Amino acid sequence: GQNIDQPTEMTATEGAIVQINCTYQTSGFNGLFWYQQHAGEAPTFLSYNVLDGLEEKGRFSSFLSRSKGYSYLLLKELQMKDSASYLCAALDNYGQNFVFGPGTRLSVLP
Amino acid sequence: DTAVSQTPKYLVTQMGNDKSIKCEQNLGHDTMYWYKQDSKKFLKIMFSYNNKELIINETVPNRFSPKSPDKAHLNLHINSLELGDSAVYFCASSPYSGRAAGFSYNEQFFGPGTRLTVL
């Protein structure tokens, strides 16, 4: 079966670092995406990992371990505008079907 | 300028009615998708079209019928609307529909969503 798991909610303080974890089980695997979704808005692309290791993009980094079926999104120097839901999505064997996790709602407090 | 657009943004209708949601992308992408996001915020794929051909059809009632007149458009028609159809529906598009250079990279661009409320 296909399953993506993430924590439902997280809270962190402005300026801090937060790590959002994601575990996945899919029929085949062609990469792991992270999306950010603000309330009432569409998801927007943050990162893509297909090889093991860390991809860094400014304040955001994403890590993948294929053997463990595990990824995380690391957000540094948190800002209030980072308060949003973060969706983990795995791309299946055919490279066309995205399976999304439930999303992690991050609240950044002053 | 809009990359992926959907109309309408809000749709309120009675149970039993038939309604359509339109989606257009001006990015020249080959693949388009429809997703449903329910009140618990799960984003679930419903359909995927590649160059006007249906390639994914998840477990969705046959009251939902996608139509792709050309590769820039993917409309969603819903017959006999039910209360459980209330959700936000997102259209998305992506440039690739399969493997490219050994990997399958398929960043998706989402439309603004259509909030459907069935009364």
Interface residues (C-beta under 8 A of the other chain):
Chain A: N30 G31 F33 E41 A42 P43 T44 F45 Y48 V50 S85 L87 A89 L91 Y94 G95 Q96 N97 F98 V99 F100 P102 G103 R105
Chain B: T31 Y33 Y35 K40 K41 F42 L43 K44 I45 S48 N50 I55 I56 F90 Y96 S97 G98 R99 F103 S104 Y105 N106 E107 Q108 F109 F110 G111 P112 G113
